Amino acid sequence: MKLYYSAGACSLAPHIVLEEIGAPYEAQAMNLKKGEQRTPEYLASNPKGAVPALETDQGVLTENVAILNYLAATHPEAGLAPTGDAYAAAALTSFNSFLGSSVHPNIGKLLFYPMSDEEKIKQREVTLAKLRLVEDHLLVGPWALGEGYSVADPYLMVFERWARAAGLLDVAEFPRMNAHLDAIQARPAVERTLANEGLSKV
């Protein structure tokens, strides 16, 4: 397998999972600021022009929810997703889908898109409301879905890192998300992946 990623981006999640499952893989860094995701070579395999993309022997997969599900399903011995329980599997997909469709676009817009001060204030409120949903209702603890570590955890960690670095994840207001972030950043596979991407713990 070959993962196309950008350091610190949402592609950090499948990068961590590849380390967790211990399968052989190649990681290809993409410099998004230089537009490497828009080169003809990359667009030929991934017309979406984004990361992550995972080359497999069956073709190229894109979108974190799909890639994470694929890695968990093809490596069940790693125990990163429920097996034999349709409801638990759907709950995992529901959690990751909320991250991808609601948390990611809102925090991404706040942190990475130019806006007026008034727009930033409004977007900050929306983003904090999404994080509050995770804190109060979705994050079971100690891991995303409870006692078992899953592919939802590194995906959630991406946005916890962004939020903490931006000063959004106040410990008093988000104790469970902060505890989760600290716990996952201490995992050996996560430490290796952060080092491989040239990142530090936040």
Secondary structure by P-SEA (a helix, b strand, c coil): cbbbbcccccaaaaaaaaaaacccbbbbbbccccccccccccccccccccccbbbccccccccaaaaaaaaaaacccccccccccaaaaaaaaaaaaaaaccaaaaaaaaccccccaaaaaaaaaaaaaaaaaaacccccccccccccccaaaaaaaaaaaaaaaaccccccccaaaaaaaaaaaacaaaaaaaaaaccccc
